[in-house]
Amino acid sequence: MPDETLTQQDAEHLRLLSIFHYVMAGLLALFACFPIFHLVLGSLIVLGPGLSGHGPESIPVALIGGFFMVFAAVVMLGGWLFSACVVLAGRALVQRRRYVFCLVVAGIEAALCVPFGTALGICTIVVLLRPTVKQAFGA
């Protein structure tokens, strides 16, 4: 069994990192909701009665509203998708599975989620690169 080589300290670090990943995922999901303002504004521009008018400038106004809606939707879905990946990585850390996936998510966190994600990502990478942890993951 590969878990026999894992020290008590390594197991505790993986457990704590998992908890911090869940917290980070919650924050990411919350911050991904912020573009809802743009989504509502874009839909008001596109769908609002009398706002776009019927003159020659009506098409560009509708395009701008559509851009607001598409931009907000893409940002929100991307944030929620990454939040789900962080939850999966936190779960995989406790289960000691998907070693490469955990490393990739930690690297993306370190690059994109300044400052807390940077600290969490770097700590996760440092722990995952330990030989005993690698062996526990079967990597």
Secondary structure as GFF3:
##gff-version 3
##sequence-region A 1 139
A	DSSP	three_ten_helix	2	5	.	.	.	ID=ss1
A	DSSP	alpha_helix	8	31	.	.	.	ID=ss2
A	DSSP	alpha_helix	36	47	.	.	.	ID=ss3
A	DSSP	alpha_helix	58	95	.	.	.	ID=ss4
A	DSSP	alpha_helix	99	112	.	.	.	ID=ss5
A	DSSP	alpha_helix	116	128	.	.	.	ID=ss6
A	DSSP	alpha_helix	131	137	.	.	.	ID=ss7
###
